[in-house]
Amino acid sequence: MDTATQRTPGETTATVKEPVGRWAKFQAWRVKHAHAQEVLFFFAGFCFDLLLLHSIDSVPMLIHQGSYVVLLAVLLGVDHHYEVKGEEPKGFWGKVLSFRVWVIHFLFGTLLNAFVVFYFRASALQSLGFLIFMPLLAGVLIANELPRFRTLGPFMRVALLSFVMTSFLAYLLPVAIGEIATWMFVLSSVLSCLAIFGLWKVYGHYTQDPKWTFTRAVGPSLITQALLLGLYFAGVVPPVPLSLKYIGVYHEVEKVTTEEGKRYDLLKYVPAGFKPWEHGAQTFKARPGDKVHVWTRIFAPRKFRDGIRVRWAWEDPRLGWQWTDAIPLTVRHSGENGWWGSTYKQNWVPGDWKVRVETDDGRVIGAISLTIVQDDSVEPREFVEERR
């Protein structure tokens, strides 16, 4: 007896068509593994950036990043054009441009990865740049990888492009000119605004989109620039391209010239035992006549020469932190190992101190805290030597 279920007259059955051809199968794989693809592109961009990322004054790297900015401007116009048109190109270019959104965010991710590295190097742990700017920058990097952010459309990508332009120019101009000044950051912001305005005109002619108004296309970029300028004048933006490589507290600093070059012999007295978390003698056992030396090493790009300040502060038990000195120094390029400099405090008092290295406009390059303890003993001291 046949027990098979009979079809109802007029009933249709759904059939799932298997993709035919290698390209169709690949496209189906992309749809099926969309989340894995997002993660893959994120890590690919990060690893690619790590392989090519050199020092901030590397000319090939600056050209490489600049080409990414230009390519992003082109691809954003192409993406906007086909989004407004509502159809994709056919043939070979259709296959190539089907990857354009991933390529756009790959390029954004690569540039943002570089910014995270360079701005992190320029951020002192106790500075506003580390506490405020770095979380914001990391947030932009993460948002760039989120599908919901990508669905916000071309106007948000143009705002992100504006952010990328200013962040790139903020260290390109000091590297090229050889000093840091407020007008350079302002110029970076102005150039970014002019570039976005020009792209809005070009995109408007190319895409024929009546909704691509000044408010939607340029407005988000202007908001971005206003935020960046506000952060800069609040002292939040790290002082790229300078970066602190080391800072420590010592009893003596001696500059030695050898056949291999110049070096510093740094002496510290640490009677309380080994403290690996301290840089030098941050718990400073001081006797009458001792000088408290703070030695620092700063990376500066080629042909760079500009003023910095070393500021000392003492915590008064009644009045709080009292800034006592602002010692001017001139930082210049001294190879990959960085520029060396030191200052000292002779008229000290016991208590908590902090020393801050900053640019002339007050942005912090690095800082260190120390405690000066009065040492009334007269026994001979055995110093530990560091060579740098």
C-alpha positions as CSV (number, residue, x, y, z in Angstrom):
1,M,0.0,0.0,0.0
2,D,1.3,3.4,-1.0
3,T,1.5,5.6,2.1
4,A,3.2,8.6,0.5
5,T,1.5,12.0,1.1
6,Q,-0.2,13.2,-2.0
7,R,0.4,16.8,-3.2
8,T,-2.5,19.2,-3.0
9,P,-3.5,20.3,-6.5
10,G,-2.0,23.7,-7.3
11,E,0.5,23.4,-4.4
12,T,4.1,24.4,-5.2
13,T,7.2,23.2,-3.5
14,A,10.1,25.5,-2.6
15,T,13.5,24.5,-3.9
16,V,16.9,25.9,-2.8
17,K,19.2,26.6,-5.7
18,E,22.7,25.7,-5.1
19,P,25.2,28.4,-6.3
20,V,26.7,27.6,-9.7
21,G,30.3,28.6,-10.5
22,R,33.2,29.5,-8.3
23,W,32.3,33.2,-8.0
24,A,28.8,32.4,-7.0
25,K,30.0,29.9,-4.4
26,F,32.5,32.4,-3.1
27,Q,29.7,35.0,-2.7
28,A,27.5,32.5,-0.9
29,W,30.4,31.8,1.4
30,R,30.9,35.5,2.1
31,V,27.2,35.8,3.1
32,K,27.3,32.7,5.3
33,H,30.4,33.7,7.1
34,A,29.8,37.5,7.3
35,H,30.9,37.9,10.9
36,A,34.0,35.8,10.4
37,Q,34.8,38.0,7.4
38,E,34.5,41.2,9.5
39,V,36.9,39.8,12.2
40,L,39.3,38.6,9.5
41,F,39.5,42.0,7.8
42,F,40.0,43.6,11.2
43,F,43.0,41.5,12.2
44,A,44.3,41.5,8.6
45,G,44.4,45.3,8.8
46,F,46.0,45.3,12.2
47,C,48.7,42.8,11.2
48,F,49.3,44.5,7.9
49,D,49.8,47.8,9.7
50,L,52.3,46.3,12.2
51,L,54.4,44.9,9.4
52,L,54.7,48.2,7.6
53,L,54.6,50.6,10.5
54,H,58.0,52.2,11.2
55,S,59.0,55.3,13.1
56,I,56.7,58.3,12.7
57,D,59.2,60.2,10.5
58,S,59.6,57.4,8.0
59,V,59.1,58.9,4.6
60,P,57.9,55.7,2.9
61,M,55.4,55.2,5.7
62,L,54.1,58.8,5.4
63,I,53.7,58.3,1.7
64,H,52.0,55.0,2.3
65,Q,49.5,56.6,4.7
66,G,48.9,59.6,2.5
67,S,48.1,57.3,-0.4
68,Y,45.5,55.6,1.8
69,V,43.9,58.9,2.5
70,V,43.7,59.8,-1.2
71,L,42.4,56.3,-2.0
72,L,39.7,56.6,0.7
73,A,38.5,59.9,-0.9
74,V,38.1,58.2,-4.3
75,L,36.5,55.0,-2.9
76,L,34.0,57.0,-0.9
77,G,32.9,58.8,-4.0
78,V,32.5,55.6,-5.9
79,D,30.6,54.0,-3.1
80,H,28.2,57.0,-2.9
81,H,27.7,56.9,-6.6
82,Y,26.5,53.3,-6.8
83,E,24.5,53.6,-3.6
84,V,22.5,56.5,-5.1
85,K,22.3,54.7,-8.5
86,G,20.8,51.6,-6.8
87,E,22.6,49.1,-9.0
88,E,26.0,47.6,-9.2
89,P,28.4,47.6,-12.2
90,K,28.6,44.4,-14.3
91,G,31.5,42.2,-15.3
92,F,35.0,42.5,-13.9
93,W,34.6,45.9,-12.3
94,G,31.4,44.7,-10.6
95,K,33.3,41.9,-9.0
96,V,36.1,44.2,-7.9
97,L,33.9,46.9,-6.6
98,S,31.8,44.4,-4.6
99,F,34.6,44.5,-2.1
100,R,34.7,48.3,-1.8
101,V,33.0,48.6,1.6
102,W,35.4,46.1,3.1
103,V,38.4,47.9,1.5
104,I,37.2,51.3,2.7
105,H,37.0,50.1,6.3
106,F,40.2,48.1,5.9
107,L,42.0,51.4,4.9
108,F,40.3,53.3,7.8
109,G,41.3,50.5,10.2
110,T,44.9,50.5,9.0
111,L,45.2,54.3,9.5
112,L,43.4,54.2,12.9
113,N,45.8,51.4,14.0
114,A,48.7,53.7,13.2
115,F,47.2,56.6,15.0
116,V,46.6,54.4,18.1
117,V,50.3,53.4,18.1
118,F,51.7,56.9,17.5
119,Y,49.4,58.8,19.8
120,F,49.8,56.2,22.5
121,R,53.6,56.6,22.3
122,A,53.1,60.4,22.7
123,S,50.8,60.0,25.7
124,A,52.1,60.2,29.3
125,L,50.2,57.8,31.6
126,Q,49.2,60.6,33.9
127,S,48.1,63.0,31.1
128,L,44.7,64.0,29.8
129,G,45.8,62.6,26.4
130,F,46.0,59.1,27.9
131,L,42.9,59.4,30.0
132,I,40.6,61.0,27.5
133,F,42.0,61.1,23.9
134,M,43.2,57.5,23.7
135,P,39.8,56.0,24.8
136,L,38.1,58.2,22.2
137,L,40.6,57.1,19.5
138,A,40.2,53.4,20.5
139,G,36.4,53.9,20.4
140,V,36.6,55.2,16.8
141,L,38.8,52.2,15.8
142,I,36.2,49.8,17.3
143,A,33.2,51.6,15.8
144,N,34.8,51.4,12.4
145,E,34.6,47.6,12.6
146,L,30.9,47.4,13.7
147,P,28.3,46.6,11.0
148,R,25.8,49.0,12.6
149,F,28.3,51.9,12.1
150,R,28.9,51.0,8.5
151,T,25.2,51.1,7.8
152,L,25.1,54.8,8.7
153,G,26.1,55.6,5.2
154,P,28.4,57.9,3.2
155,F,28.0,61.0,5.4
156,M,29.4,59.2,8.4
157,R,32.3,57.8,6.4
158,V,33.1,61.3,5.2
159,A,33.1,62.5,8.9
160,L,35.5,59.7,9.6
161,L,37.6,60.7,6.7
162,S,37.7,64.2,8.1
163,F,38.9,62.8,11.4
164,V,41.6,60.7,9.7
165,M,42.9,63.7,7.6
166,T,43.4,65.9,10.7
167,S,45.0,63.1,12.7
168,F,47.4,62.4,9.9
169,L,48.3,66.1,9.2
170,A,48.7,66.7,13.0
171,Y,52.0,64.8,12.9
172,L,52.9,65.2,9.2
173,L,53.3,69.0,9.4
174,P,55.6,68.9,12.6
175,V,57.7,66.2,11.0
176,A,58.0,68.2,7.8
177,I,58.6,71.6,9.4
178,G,60.7,70.3,12.4
179,E,58.9,71.8,15.3
180,I,55.5,71.8,17.1
181,A,53.2,74.8,17.2
182,T,49.5,75.4,17.8
183,W,49.1,76.9,14.3
184,M,50.0,73.6,12.8
185,F,47.1,71.8,14.4
186,V,44.8,74.6,13.5
187,L,46.1,74.4,9.9
188,S,45.5,70.6,9.9
189,S,41.9,71.2,10.8
190,V,41.4,73.9,8.2
191,L,42.9,71.8,5.4
192,S,40.7,68.9,6.4
193,C,37.6,71.2,6.3
194,L,38.6,72.5,2.9
195,A,39.2,69.0,1.5
196,I,35.8,67.8,2.7
197,F,34.1,70.8,1.2
198,G,35.8,70.1,-2.1
199,L,34.9,66.5,-2.0
200,W,31.3,67.4,-1.3
201,K,31.2,69.5,-4.5
202,V,32.8,66.7,-6.5
203,Y,30.6,64.0,-5.0
204,G,27.5,66.1,-5.6
205,H,28.3,66.5,-9.3
206,Y,29.3,62.8,-9.7
207,T,26.5,61.2,-7.8
208,Q,23.6,63.6,-8.7
209,D,22.1,63.1,-5.2
210,P,19.7,65.9,-4.2
211,K,19.9,64.7,-0.6
212,W,23.6,65.3,-0.4
213,T,23.2,68.7,1.1
214,F,25.8,70.8,2.9
215,T,24.2,69.9,6.3
216,R,24.4,66.1,5.6
217,A,27.8,66.0,3.8
218,V,29.9,68.7,5.4
219,G,28.1,69.2,8.7
220,P,29.3,66.0,10.5
221,S,32.8,66.9,9.4
222,L,32.6,70.4,10.9
223,I,31.3,68.9,14.2
224,T,34.3,66.5,14.1
225,Q,36.8,69.4,13.6
226,A,35.2,71.5,16.4
227,L,35.5,68.5,18.8
228,L,39.2,68.0,17.8
229,L,40.0,71.7,18.2
230,G,38.3,71.7,21.6
231,L,40.3,68.7,22.7
232,Y,43.5,70.3,21.4
233,F,43.1,73.6,23.3
234,A,42.1,71.7,26.4
235,G,45.5,70.0,26.3
236,V,44.0,66.6,25.6
237,V,45.6,65.8,22.2
238,P,49.0,64.1,22.7
239,P,52.1,66.0,21.4
240,V,52.9,63.9,18.4
241,P,55.4,63.4,16.9
242,L,57.4,63.6,20.2
243,S,57.3,60.6,22.5
244,L,58.9,59.8,25.8
245,K,61.2,56.8,25.7
246,Y,62.4,56.9,29.3
247,I,62.4,59.1,32.4
248,G,64.1,58.3,35.8
249,V,65.4,59.8,39.1
250,Y,69.1,59.6,40.0
251,H,71.7,60.9,42.4
252,E,74.3,61.6,39.8
253,V,74.2,62.0,36.0
254,E,77.5,61.9,34.2
255,K,78.0,62.3,30.4
256,V,80.8,60.1,29.1
257,T,82.4,60.3,25.6
258,T,83.8,57.0,24.3
259,E,85.1,55.8,20.9
260,E,81.6,54.4,20.2
261,G,79.9,57.7,21.0
262,K,78.3,59.4,23.9
263,R,76.6,57.7,26.8
264,Y,75.2,58.6,30.3
265,D,76.3,56.9,33.5
266,L,73.4,57.2,36.0
267,L,74.0,56.6,39.7
268,K,71.3,55.7,42.1
269,Y,71.3,54.8,45.8
270,V,68.6,52.2,46.6
271,P,69.2,50.9,50.2
272,A,65.7,49.5,50.7
273,G,66.1,46.7,48.1
274,F,65.3,46.0,44.5
275,K,62.2,47.8,43.2
276,P,61.6,46.8,39.6
277,W,58.6,49.1,39.2
278,E,60.7,52.2,39.9
279,H,62.7,54.2,37.3
280,G,65.9,55.0,39.1
281,A,65.6,56.1,42.7
282,Q,62.0,57.3,42.9
283,T,62.2,56.8,46.6
284,F,65.1,59.3,46.9
285,K,67.2,59.0,50.1
286,A,68.7,62.5,50.2
287,R,71.5,63.9,52.3
288,P,72.5,67.5,52.6
289,G,74.2,68.7,49.4
290,D,72.6,66.0,47.2
291,K,71.1,67.0,43.9
292,V,67.9,65.3,42.7
293,H,68.5,64.6,39.0
294,V,65.7,63.7,36.6
295,W,67.1,62.2,33.3
296,T,64.9,61.8,30.3
297,R,65.1,60.4,26.8
298,I,62.7,61.7,24.1
299,F,62.3,60.6,20.5
300,A,62.2,63.5,18.0
301,P,61.9,63.2,14.2
302,R,64.7,64.0,11.7
303,K,65.6,67.7,11.4
304,F,63.4,68.4,14.5
305,R,64.5,71.2,16.9
306,D,62.1,72.8,19.4
307,G,61.8,73.9,23.0
308,I,60.4,71.9,25.8
309,R,60.0,72.6,29.6
310,V,60.7,70.4,32.6
311,R,58.4,71.5,35.4
312,W,58.9,70.5,39.1
313,A,56.1,70.4,41.7
314,W,56.1,69.8,45.4
315,E,53.0,68.8,47.4
316,D,52.6,71.3,50.2
317,P,50.7,69.6,53.1
318,R,48.4,72.7,53.4
319,L,48.3,74.2,49.9
320,G,48.5,71.1,47.7
321,W,50.7,70.9,44.6
322,Q,53.0,73.9,44.2
323,W,54.8,74.3,40.8
324,T,58.3,75.6,41.6
325,D,60.3,75.6,38.4
326,A,59.9,75.4,34.6
327,I,63.3,74.7,33.2
328,P,63.6,75.2,29.4
329,L,65.5,72.7,27.2
330,T,65.9,72.3,23.5
331,V,65.0,68.8,22.1
332,R,66.4,67.7,18.7
333,H,66.7,64.6,16.7
334,S,69.4,62.2,18.0
335,G,68.8,59.0,16.1
336,E,66.5,56.1,17.0
337,N,67.7,56.1,20.6
338,G,66.3,59.5,21.2
339,W,67.5,62.8,22.6
340,W,68.9,62.8,26.2
341,G,68.5,65.6,28.7
342,S,68.5,66.1,32.4
343,T,67.6,68.7,35.1
344,Y,68.2,68.7,38.8
345,K,66.7,70.1,42.0
346,Q,69.3,71.3,44.6
347,N,67.0,73.3,47.0
348,W,64.7,70.4,47.8
349,V,62.5,69.7,50.8
350,P,61.4,66.2,51.9
351,G,58.0,65.1,50.7
352,D,56.2,64.1,47.5
353,W,57.3,65.6,44.2
354,K,56.4,65.2,40.6
355,V,58.2,66.2,37.4
356,R,56.5,66.9,34.1
357,V,58.1,67.2,30.7
358,E,55.9,69.2,28.4
359,T,55.9,71.2,25.2
360,D,55.9,75.0,25.2
361,D,52.1,75.0,24.7
362,G,51.7,72.9,27.9
363,R,51.0,69.4,26.5
364,V,52.5,66.6,28.5
365,I,55.2,64.4,26.9
366,G,56.0,62.5,30.1
367,A,56.0,62.6,33.8
368,I,57.3,60.9,36.9
369,S,56.6,61.0,40.6
370,L,59.1,60.7,43.4
371,T,59.4,60.9,47.2
372,I,62.3,62.6,48.8
373,V,63.2,61.2,52.2
374,Q,65.7,63.0,54.5
375,D,68.7,60.7,55.1
376,D,70.6,61.7,58.3
377,S,73.0,58.7,58.3
378,V,76.7,59.2,57.7
379,E,77.7,55.7,56.5
380,P,79.3,55.4,53.1
381,R,76.7,54.8,50.3
382,E,77.1,52.2,47.6
383,F,75.6,53.5,44.4
384,V,74.2,51.3,41.6
385,E,75.2,52.4,38.1
386,E,73.0,52.4,35.0
387,R,74.5,53.0,31.5
388,R,72.2,54.5,28.9
